[in-house]
């Protein structure tokens, strides 16, 4: 299961994000086993269309697939 929480409407093209935007304008949540959720979340982020603002999507997708993240050995300095 994937859930998206956002304050912006999707699909109508009318939302505007100012240059002072909060870096947390949306969140994507995946529910499954630990590895299943990481895989679902990475797939959802990869498929998402995000236009007009910079994101950290590629970092998140790489992190979600990293062996240290998946086996639980990643620490705060990861």
Order of alpha helices (4+ residues) and beta strands (2+ residues): beta-beta-alpha-alpha-alpha
